[in-house]
Amino acid sequence: MDLKELREAAGLIIIDVAYHIGVAESTVRNWEKGRTIPRLTPEQLDKICHLYNCSYTDWMQAYKETRKNTNK
């Protein structure tokens, strides 16, 4: 499961994630497309894991899957 799939599984849209963690929609989109590396504060990481209803480990695995899929 990549970052987009993780977000969608939580029933969220990009604008919701961006709003709750205080970043631009384009930032979340770029993470999901593997264009940029998420640079999150501990508070933002806690919020995103809560929003996605996942652990830090799950989120990191999704991030790694996203990067792997974009480097093909």
PyMOL Python script that loads the backbone (N, CA, C, O; Angstrom):
from pymol import cmd

cmd.read_pdbstr("""\
ATOM      1  N   MET A   1       0.849  -1.170   0.000  1.00  0.00           N
ATOM      2  CA  MET A   1       0.000   0.000   0.000  1.00  0.00           C
ATOM      3  C   MET A   1       0.901   1.242   0.000  1.00  0.00           C
ATOM      4  O   MET A   1       1.805   1.363   0.826  1.00  0.00           O
ATOM      5  N   ASP A   2       0.641   2.158  -0.933  1.00  0.00           N
ATOM      6  CA  ASP A   2       1.435   3.382  -0.980  1.00  0.00           C
ATOM      7  C   ASP A   2       0.702   4.513  -0.236  1.00  0.00           C
ATOM      8  O   ASP A   2      -0.363   4.291   0.339  1.00  0.00           O
ATOM      9  N   LEU A   3       1.276   5.716  -0.253  1.00  0.00           N
ATOM     10  CA  LEU A   3       0.694   6.833   0.498  1.00  0.00           C
ATOM     11  C   LEU A   3      -0.711   7.187   0.022  1.00  0.00           C
ATOM     12  O   LEU A   3      -1.591   7.455   0.840  1.00  0.00           O
ATOM     13  N   LYS A   4      -0.927   7.192  -1.270  1.00  0.00           N
ATOM     14  CA  LYS A   4      -2.263   7.516  -1.794  1.00  0.00           C
ATOM     15  C   LYS A   4      -3.278   6.472  -1.352  1.00  0.00           C
ATOM     16  O   LYS A   4      -4.375   6.814  -0.911  1.00  0.00           O
ATOM     17  N   GLU A   5      -2.918   5.215  -1.468  1.00  0.00           N
ATOM     18  CA  GLU A   5      -3.829   4.138  -1.060  1.00  0.00           C
ATOM     19  C   GLU A   5      -4.107   4.200   0.441  1.00  0.00           C
ATOM     20  O   GLU A   5      -5.230   3.946   0.877  1.00  0.00           O
ATOM     21  N   LEU A   6      -3.095   4.534   1.223  1.00  0.00           N
ATOM     22  CA  LEU A   6      -3.278   4.652   2.673  1.00  0.00           C
ATOM     23  C   LEU A   6      -4.261   5.770   2.998  1.00  0.00           C
ATOM     24  O   LEU A   6      -5.141   5.608   3.843  1.00  0.00           O
ATOM     25  N   ARG A   7      -4.103   6.913   2.316  1.00  0.00           N
ATOM     26  CA  ARG A   7      -5.022   8.042   2.527  1.00  0.00           C
ATOM     27  C   ARG A   7      -6.436   7.657   2.116  1.00  0.00           C
ATOM     28  O   ARG A   7      -7.393   7.905   2.849  1.00  0.00           O
ATOM     29  N   GLU A   8      -6.562   7.054   0.945  1.00  0.00           N
ATOM     30  CA  GLU A   8      -7.884   6.670   0.450  1.00  0.00           C
ATOM     31  C   GLU A   8      -8.548   5.630   1.347  1.00  0.00           C
ATOM     32  O   GLU A   8      -9.764   5.657   1.532  1.00  0.00           O
ATOM     33  N   ALA A   9      -7.763   4.720   1.901  1.00  0.00           N
ATOM     34  CA  ALA A   9      -8.312   3.702   2.804  1.00  0.00           C
ATOM     35  C   ALA A   9      -8.885   4.342   4.068  1.00  0.00           C
ATOM     36  O   ALA A   9      -9.796   3.801   4.695  1.00  0.00           O
ATOM     37  N   ALA A  10      -8.334   5.508   4.432  1.00  0.00           N
ATOM     38  CA  ALA A  10      -8.833   6.237   5.601  1.00  0.00           C
ATOM     39  C   ALA A  10     -10.032   7.113   5.241  1.00  0.00           C
ATOM     40  O   ALA A  10     -10.608   7.770   6.107  1.00  0.00           O
ATOM     41  N   GLY A  11     -10.407   7.119   3.956  1.00  0.00           N
ATOM     42  CA  GLY A  11     -11.565   7.901   3.524  1.00  0.00           C
ATOM     43  C   GLY A  11     -11.297   9.400   3.465  1.00  0.00           C
ATOM     44  O   GLY A  11     -12.209  10.209   3.635  1.00  0.00           O
ATOM     45  N   LEU A  12     -10.040   9.762   3.225  1.00  0.00           N
ATOM     46  CA  LEU A  12      -9.663  11.171   3.207  1.00  0.00           C
ATOM     47  C   LEU A  12      -9.384  11.652   1.795  1.00  0.00           C
ATOM     48  O   LEU A  12      -9.003  10.877   0.918  1.00  0.00           O
ATOM     49  N   ILE A  13      -9.583  12.955   1.592  1.00  0.00           N
ATOM     50  CA  ILE A  13      -9.168  13.586   0.357  1.00  0.00           C
ATOM     51  C   ILE A  13      -7.966  14.468   0.668  1.00  0.00           C
ATOM     52  O   ILE A  13      -7.729  14.825   1.822  1.00  0.00           O
ATOM     53  N   ILE A  14      -7.221  14.812  -0.352  1.00  0.00           N
ATOM     54  CA  ILE A  14      -5.971  15.553  -0.171  1.00  0.00           C
ATOM     55  C   ILE A  14      -6.174  16.835   0.625  1.00  0.00           C
ATOM     56  O   ILE A  14      -5.367  17.154   1.498  1.00  0.00           O
ATOM     57  N   ILE A  15      -7.231  17.568   0.336  1.00  0.00           N
ATOM     58  CA  ILE A  15      -7.445  18.843   1.013  1.00  0.00           C
ATOM     59  C   ILE A  15      -7.615  18.661   2.532  1.00  0.00           C
ATOM     60  O   ILE A  15      -7.188  19.511   3.314  1.00  0.00           O
ATOM     61  N   ASP A  16      -8.240  17.547   2.938  1.00  0.00           N
ATOM     62  CA  ASP A  16      -8.406  17.266   4.375  1.00  0.00           C
ATOM     63  C   ASP A  16      -7.054  17.080   5.044  1.00  0.00           C
ATOM     64  O   ASP A  16      -6.790  17.657   6.099  1.00  0.00           O
ATOM     65  N   VAL A  17      -6.209  16.281   4.431  1.00  0.00           N
ATOM     66  CA  VAL A  17      -4.882  16.009   4.986  1.00  0.00           C
ATOM     67  C   VAL A  17      -4.081  17.298   5.071  1.00  0.00           C
ATOM     68  O   VAL A  17      -3.496  17.611   6.108  1.00  0.00           O
ATOM     69  N   ALA A  18      -4.059  18.039   3.975  1.00  0.00           N
ATOM     70  CA  ALA A  18      -3.300  19.290   3.934  1.00  0.00           C
ATOM     71  C   ALA A  18      -3.759  20.249   5.026  1.00  0.00           C
ATOM     72  O   ALA A  18      -2.936  20.842   5.723  1.00  0.00           O
ATOM     73  N   TYR A  19      -5.054  20.399   5.170  1.00  0.00           N
ATOM     74  CA  TYR A  19      -5.610  21.314   6.172  1.00  0.00           C
ATOM     75  C   TYR A  19      -5.201  20.902   7.584  1.00  0.00           C
ATOM     76  O   TYR A  19      -4.734  21.731   8.365  1.00  0.00           O
ATOM     77  N   HIS A  20      -5.372  19.641   7.905  1.00  0.00           N
ATOM     78  CA  HIS A  20      -5.124  19.171   9.267  1.00  0.00           C
ATOM     79  C   HIS A  20      -3.663  19.178   9.674  1.00  0.00           C
ATOM     80  O   HIS A  20      -3.353  19.318  10.857  1.00  0.00           O
ATOM     81  N   ILE A  21      -2.758  19.031   8.713  1.00  0.00           N
ATOM     82  CA  ILE A  21      -1.346  19.046   9.109  1.00  0.00           C
ATOM     83  C   ILE A  21      -0.640  20.354   8.752  1.00  0.00           C
ATOM     84  O   ILE A  21       0.542  20.531   9.049  1.00  0.00           O
ATOM     85  N   GLY A  22      -1.374  21.268   8.112  1.00  0.00           N
ATOM     86  CA  GLY A  22      -0.838  22.593   7.865  1.00  0.00           C
ATOM     87  C   GLY A  22       0.144  22.702   6.712  1.00  0.00           C
ATOM     88  O   GLY A  22       1.147  23.410   6.803  1.00  0.00           O
ATOM     89  N   VAL A  23      -0.152  21.990   5.617  1.00  0.00           N
ATOM     90  CA  VAL A  23       0.681  22.091   4.409  1.00  0.00           C
ATOM     91  C   VAL A  23      -0.232  22.355   3.213  1.00  0.00           C
ATOM     92  O   VAL A  23      -1.453  22.250   3.322  1.00  0.00           O
ATOM     93  N   ALA A  24       0.357  22.693   2.092  1.00  0.00           N
ATOM     94  CA  ALA A  24      -0.409  22.921   0.867  1.00  0.00           C
ATOM     95  C   ALA A  24      -0.880  21.596   0.267  1.00  0.00           C
ATOM     96  O   ALA A  24      -0.254  20.552   0.456  1.00  0.00           O
ATOM     97  N   GLU A  25      -1.985  21.663  -0.453  1.00  0.00           N
ATOM     98  CA  GLU A  25      -2.491  20.472  -1.140  1.00  0.00           C
ATOM     99  C   GLU A  25      -1.434  19.912  -2.087  1.00  0.00           C
ATOM    100  O   GLU A  25      -1.266  18.697  -2.195  1.00  0.00           O
ATOM    101  N   SER A  26      -0.729  20.801  -2.767  1.00  0.00           N
ATOM    102  CA  SER A  26       0.293  20.352  -3.712  1.00  0.00           C
ATOM    103  C   SER A  26       1.406  19.584  -3.012  1.00  0.00           C
ATOM    104  O   SER A  26       2.027  18.705  -3.609  1.00  0.00           O
ATOM    105  N   THR A  27       1.657  19.911  -1.753  1.00  0.00           N
ATOM    106  CA  THR A  27       2.677  19.196  -0.980  1.00  0.00           C
ATOM    107  C   THR A  27       2.272  17.738  -0.800  1.00  0.00           C
ATOM    108  O   THR A  27       3.073  16.832  -1.030  1.00  0.00           O
ATOM    109  N   VAL A  28       1.035  17.519  -0.392  1.00  0.00           N
ATOM    110  CA  VAL A  28       0.541  16.148  -0.195  1.00  0.00           C
ATOM    111  C   VAL A  28       0.543  15.411  -1.528  1.00  0.00           C
ATOM    112  O   VAL A  28       0.935  14.246  -1.592  1.00  0.00           O
ATOM    113  N   ARG A  29       0.111  16.077  -2.587  1.00  0.00           N
ATOM    114  CA  ARG A  29       0.095  15.467  -3.918  1.00  0.00           C
ATOM    115  C   ARG A  29       1.503  15.046  -4.342  1.00  0.00           C
ATOM    116  O   ARG A  29       1.699  13.960  -4.886  1.00  0.00           O
ATOM    117  N   ASN A  30       2.475  15.916  -4.087  1.00  0.00           N
ATOM    118  CA  ASN A  30       3.859  15.595  -4.456  1.00  0.00           C
ATOM    119  C   ASN A  30       4.400  14.421  -3.650  1.00  0.00           C
ATOM    120  O   ASN A  30       5.161  13.616  -4.187  1.00  0.00           O
ATOM    121  N   TRP A  31       4.033  14.301  -2.390  1.00  0.00           N
ATOM    122  CA  TRP A  31       4.443  13.134  -1.596  1.00  0.00           C
ATOM    123  C   TRP A  31       3.895  11.869  -2.232  1.00  0.00           C
ATOM    124  O   TRP A  31       4.608  10.881  -2.410  1.00  0.00           O
ATOM    125  N   GLU A  32       2.604  11.920  -2.574  1.00  0.00           N
ATOM    126  CA  GLU A  32       1.938  10.732  -3.109  1.00  0.00           C
ATOM    127  C   GLU A  32       2.473  10.322  -4.477  1.00  0.00           C
ATOM    128  O   GLU A  32       2.391   9.152  -4.851  1.00  0.00           O
ATOM    129  N   LYS A  33       3.016  11.270  -5.219  1.00  0.00           N
ATOM    130  CA  LYS A  33       3.581  10.958  -6.529  1.00  0.00           C
ATOM    131  C   LYS A  33       5.071  10.682  -6.445  1.00  0.00           C
ATOM    132  O   LYS A  33       5.708  10.405  -7.461  1.00  0.00           O
ATOM    133  N   GLY A  34       5.633  10.755  -5.246  1.00  0.00           N
ATOM    134  CA  GLY A  34       7.040  10.473  -5.037  1.00  0.00           C
ATOM    135  C   GLY A  34       7.958  11.578  -5.523  1.00  0.00           C
ATOM    136  O   GLY A  34       9.158  11.361  -5.688  1.00  0.00           O
ATOM    137  N   ARG A  35       7.410  12.755  -5.752  1.00  0.00           N
ATOM    138  CA  ARG A  35       8.211  13.879  -6.245  1.00  0.00           C
ATOM    139  C   ARG A  35       9.050  14.531  -5.160  1.00  0.00           C
ATOM    140  O   ARG A  35      10.163  14.992  -5.414  1.00  0.00           O
ATOM    141  N   THR A  36       8.506  14.568  -3.948  1.00  0.00           N
ATOM    142  CA  THR A  36       9.219  15.193  -2.838  1.00  0.00           C
ATOM    143  C   THR A  36       9.190  14.284  -1.618  1.00  0.00           C
ATOM    144  O   THR A  36       8.333  13.410  -1.487  1.00  0.00           O
ATOM    145  N   ILE A  37      10.144  14.514  -0.738  1.00  0.00           N
ATOM    146  CA  ILE A  37      10.248  13.748   0.502  1.00  0.00           C
ATOM    147  C   ILE A  37       9.488  14.494   1.592  1.00  0.00           C
ATOM    148  O   ILE A  37       9.719  15.686   1.791  1.00  0.00           O
ATOM    149  N   PRO A  38       8.586  13.819   2.302  1.00  0.00           N
ATOM    150  CA  PRO A  38       7.876  14.493   3.386  1.00  0.00           C
ATOM    151  C   PRO A  38       8.838  14.963   4.470  1.00  0.00           C
ATOM    152  O   PRO A  38       9.652  14.189   4.973  1.00  0.00           O
ATOM    153  N   ARG A  39       8.736  16.204   4.812  1.00  0.00           N
ATOM    154  CA  ARG A  39       9.513  16.764   5.915  1.00  0.00           C
ATOM    155  C   ARG A  39       8.496  17.238   6.947  1.00  0.00           C
ATOM    156  O   ARG A  39       7.977  18.352   6.870  1.00  0.00           O
ATOM    157  N   LEU A  40       8.230  16.378   7.896  1.00  0.00           N
ATOM    158  CA  LEU A  40       7.191  16.633   8.882  1.00  0.00           C
ATOM    159  C   LEU A  40       7.776  16.846  10.271  1.00  0.00           C
ATOM    160  O   LEU A  40       8.769  16.222  10.645  1.00  0.00           O
ATOM    161  N   THR A  41       7.145  17.737  11.027  1.00  0.00           N
ATOM    162  CA  THR A  41       7.511  17.877  12.429  1.00  0.00           C
ATOM    163  C   THR A  41       6.940  16.667  13.164  1.00  0.00           C
ATOM    164  O   THR A  41       6.062  15.985  12.634  1.00  0.00           O
ATOM    165  N   PRO A  42       7.418  16.391  14.364  1.00  0.00           N
ATOM    166  CA  PRO A  42       6.822  15.283  15.126  1.00  0.00           C
ATOM    167  C   PRO A  42       5.319  15.463  15.322  1.00  0.00           C
ATOM    168  O   PRO A  42       4.572  14.485  15.301  1.00  0.00           O
ATOM    169  N   GLU A  43       4.874  16.693  15.511  1.00  0.00           N
ATOM    170  CA  GLU A  43       3.441  16.952  15.686  1.00  0.00           C
ATOM    171  C   GLU A  43       2.661  16.642  14.411  1.00  0.00           C
ATOM    172  O   GLU A  43       1.576  16.063  14.465  1.00  0.00           O
ATOM    173  N   GLN A  44       3.222  17.032  13.257  1.00  0.00           N
ATOM    174  CA  GLN A  44       2.561  16.743  11.982  1.00  0.00           C
ATOM    175  C   GLN A  44       2.521  15.245  11.716  1.00  0.00           C
ATOM    176  O   GLN A  44       1.518  14.728  11.223  1.00  0.00           O
ATOM    177  N   LEU A  45       3.591  14.553  12.035  1.00  0.00           N
ATOM    178  CA  LEU A  45       3.633  13.106  11.833  1.00  0.00           C
ATOM    179  C   LEU A  45       2.599  12.413  12.712  1.00  0.00           C
ATOM    180  O   LEU A  45       1.930  11.476  12.276  1.00  0.00           O
ATOM    181  N   ASP A  46       2.473  12.873  13.938  1.00  0.00           N
ATOM    182  CA  ASP A  46       1.464  12.328  14.840  1.00  0.00           C
ATOM    183  C   ASP A  46       0.061  12.560  14.272  1.00  0.00           C
ATOM    184  O   ASP A  46      -0.778  11.660  14.303  1.00  0.00           O
ATOM    185  N   LYS A  47      -0.189  13.758  13.756  1.00  0.00           N
ATOM    186  CA  LYS A  47      -1.499  14.085  13.190  1.00  0.00           C
ATOM    187  C   LYS A  47      -1.800  13.235  11.965  1.00  0.00           C
ATOM    188  O   LYS A  47      -2.914  12.734  11.813  1.00  0.00           O
ATOM    189  N   ILE A  48      -0.812  13.072  11.090  1.00  0.00           N
ATOM    190  CA  ILE A  48      -1.077  12.319   9.864  1.00  0.00           C
ATOM    191  C   ILE A  48      -1.327  10.840  10.176  1.00  0.00           C
ATOM    192  O   ILE A  48      -2.171  10.207   9.542  1.00  0.00           O
ATOM    193  N   CYS A  49      -0.607  10.297  11.135  1.00  0.00           N
ATOM    194  CA  CYS A  49      -0.851   8.902  11.532  1.00  0.00           C
ATOM    195  C   CYS A  49      -2.237   8.758  12.158  1.00  0.00           C
ATOM    196  O   CYS A  49      -2.924   7.763  11.932  1.00  0.00           O
ATOM    197  N   HIS A  50      -2.636   9.739  12.933  1.00  0.00           N
ATOM    198  CA  HIS A  50      -3.977   9.718  13.528  1.00  0.00           C
ATOM    199  C   HIS A  50      -5.040   9.816  12.429  1.00  0.00           C
ATOM    200  O   HIS A  50      -6.020   9.070  12.438  1.00  0.00           O
ATOM    201  N   LEU A  51      -4.842  10.738  11.488  1.00  0.00           N
ATOM    202  CA  LEU A  51      -5.798  10.897  10.389  1.00  0.00           C
ATOM    203  C   LEU A  51      -5.915   9.615   9.564  1.00  0.00           C
ATOM    204  O   LEU A  51      -7.016   9.200   9.203  1.00  0.00           O
ATOM    205  N   TYR A  52      -4.788   8.999   9.273  1.00  0.00           N
ATOM    206  CA  TYR A  52      -4.772   7.794   8.442  1.00  0.00           C
ATOM    207  C   TYR A  52      -5.097   6.536   9.252  1.00  0.00           C
ATOM    208  O   TYR A  52      -5.221   5.442   8.701  1.00  0.00           O
ATOM    209  N   ASN A  53      -5.232   6.714  10.565  1.00  0.00           N
ATOM    210  CA  ASN A  53      -5.530   5.593  11.456  1.00  0.00           C
ATOM    211  C   ASN A  53      -4.497   4.476  11.274  1.00  0.00           C
ATOM    212  O   ASN A  53      -4.835   3.307  11.085  1.00  0.00           O
ATOM    213  N   CYS A  54      -3.212   4.890  11.339  1.00  0.00           N
ATOM    214  CA  CYS A  54      -2.139   3.930  11.155  1.00  0.00           C
ATOM    215  C   CYS A  54      -0.997   4.239  12.118  1.00  0.00           C
ATOM    216  O   CYS A  54      -0.970   5.296  12.749  1.00  0.00           O
ATOM    217  N   SER A  55      -0.082   3.329  12.218  1.00  0.00           N
ATOM    218  CA  SER A  55       1.102   3.535  13.044  1.00  0.00           C
ATOM    219  C   SER A  55       2.169   4.253  12.218  1.00  0.00           C
ATOM    220  O   SER A  55       2.064   4.357  10.996  1.00  0.00           O
ATOM    221  N   TYR A  56       3.183   4.740  12.902  1.00  0.00           N
ATOM    222  CA  TYR A  56       4.327   5.350  12.220  1.00  0.00           C
ATOM    223  C   TYR A  56       4.956   4.340  11.262  1.00  0.00           C
ATOM    224  O   TYR A  56       5.330   4.685  10.141  1.00  0.00           O
ATOM    225  N   THR A  57       5.069   3.102  11.710  1.00  0.00           N
ATOM    226  CA  THR A  57       5.654   2.050  10.884  1.00  0.00           C
ATOM    227  C   THR A  57       4.839   1.839   9.606  1.00  0.00           C
ATOM    228  O   THR A  57       5.409   1.699   8.524  1.00  0.00           O
ATOM    229  N   ASP A  58       3.516   1.816   9.726  1.00  0.00           N
ATOM    230  CA  ASP A  58       2.648   1.660   8.555  1.00  0.00           C
ATOM    231  C   ASP A  58       2.833   2.818   7.580  1.00  0.00           C
ATOM    232  O   ASP A  58       2.908   2.617   6.368  1.00  0.00           O
ATOM    233  N   TRP A  59       2.907   4.035   8.125  1.00  0.00           N
ATOM    234  CA  TRP A  59       3.058   5.218   7.274  1.00  0.00           C
ATOM    235  C   TRP A  59       4.400   5.189   6.551  1.00  0.00           C
ATOM    236  O   TRP A  59       4.475   5.501   5.362  1.00  0.00           O
ATOM    237  N   MET A  60       5.458   4.814   7.268  1.00  0.00           N
ATOM    238  CA  MET A  60       6.781   4.739   6.654  1.00  0.00           C
ATOM    239  C   MET A  60       6.830   3.658   5.576  1.00  0.00           C
ATOM    240  O   MET A  60       7.475   3.843   4.544  1.00  0.00           O
ATOM    241  N   GLN A  61       6.160   2.543   5.806  1.00  0.00           N
ATOM    242  CA  GLN A  61       6.112   1.482   4.798  1.00  0.00           C
ATOM    243  C   GLN A  61       5.398   1.982   3.547  1.00  0.00           C
ATOM    244  O   GLN A  61       5.826   1.691   2.430  1.00  0.00           O
ATOM    245  N   ALA A  62       4.314   2.731   3.727  1.00  0.00           N
ATOM    246  CA  ALA A  62       3.592   3.296   2.589  1.00  0.00           C
ATOM    247  C   ALA A  62       4.474   4.296   1.847  1.00  0.00           C
ATOM    248  O   ALA A  62       4.466   4.339   0.617  1.00  0.00           O
ATOM    249  N   TYR A  63       5.231   5.095   2.586  1.00  0.00           N
ATOM    250  CA  TYR A  63       6.155   6.044   1.962  1.00  0.00           C
ATOM    251  C   TYR A  63       7.199   5.296   1.125  1.00  0.00           C
ATOM    252  O   TYR A  63       7.475   5.675  -0.013  1.00  0.00           O
ATOM    253  N   LYS A  64       7.768   4.246   1.688  1.00  0.00           N
ATOM    254  CA  LYS A  64       8.773   3.456   0.965  1.00  0.00           C
ATOM    255  C   LYS A  64       8.179   2.824  -0.293  1.00  0.00           C
ATOM    256  O   LYS A  64       8.832   2.766  -1.335  1.00  0.00           O
ATOM    257  N   GLU A  65       6.956   2.359  -0.189  1.00  0.00           N
ATOM    258  CA  GLU A  65       6.278   1.760  -1.349  1.00  0.00           C
ATOM    259  C   GLU A  65       6.058   2.817  -2.441  1.00  0.00           C
ATOM    260  O   GLU A  65       6.216   2.537  -3.629  1.00  0.00           O
ATOM    261  N   THR A  66       5.698   4.011  -2.029  1.00  0.00           N
ATOM    262  CA  THR A  66       5.523   5.110  -2.977  1.00  0.00           C
ATOM    263  C   THR A  66       6.818   5.391  -3.707  1.00  0.00           C
ATOM    264  O   THR A  66       6.829   5.517  -4.932  1.00  0.00           O
ATOM    265  N   ARG A  67       7.910   5.491  -2.965  1.00  0.00           N
ATOM    266  CA  ARG A  67       9.220   5.771  -3.568  1.00  0.00           C
ATOM    267  C   ARG A  67       9.632   4.638  -4.512  1.00  0.00           C
ATOM    268  O   ARG A  67      10.162   4.887  -5.595  1.00  0.00           O
ATOM    269  N   LYS A  68       9.388   3.409  -4.099  1.00  0.00           N
ATOM    270  CA  LYS A  68       9.745   2.246  -4.924  1.00  0.00           C
ATOM    271  C   LYS A  68       8.962   2.267  -6.244  1.00  0.00           C
ATOM    272  O   LYS A  68       9.521   1.994  -7.306  1.00  0.00           O
ATOM    273  N   ASN A  69       7.680   2.590  -6.169  1.00  0.00           N
ATOM    274  CA  ASN A  69       6.833   2.606  -7.356  1.00  0.00           C
ATOM    275  C   ASN A  69       7.206   3.721  -8.323  1.00  0.00           C
ATOM    276  O   ASN A  69       7.008   3.574  -9.529  1.00  0.00           O
ATOM    277  N   THR A  70       7.736   4.823  -7.828  1.00  0.00           N
ATOM    278  CA  THR A  70       8.073   5.942  -8.708  1.00  0.00           C
ATOM    279  C   THR A  70       9.471   5.828  -9.276  1.00  0.00           C
ATOM    280  O   THR A  70       9.833   6.566 -10.192  1.00  0.00           O
ATOM    281  N   ASN A  71      10.260   4.913  -8.744  1.00  0.00           N
ATOM    282  CA  ASN A  71      11.628   4.731  -9.241  1.00  0.00           C
ATOM    283  C   ASN A  71      11.748   3.595 -10.242  1.00  0.00           C
ATOM    284  O   ASN A  71      12.853   3.134 -10.527  1.00  0.00           O
ATOM    285  N   LYS A  72      10.627   3.141 -10.777  1.00  0.00           N
ATOM    286  CA  LYS A  72      10.643   2.034 -11.746  1.00  0.00           C
ATOM    287  C   LYS A  72      11.045   2.532 -13.111  1.00  0.00           C
ATOM    288  O   LYS A  72      11.115   1.749 -14.058  1.00  0.00           O
TER     289      LYS A  72
END
""", "prot")
cmd.dss("prot")
cmd.show_as("cartoon", "prot")
cmd.util.cbc("prot")
cmd.orient("prot")
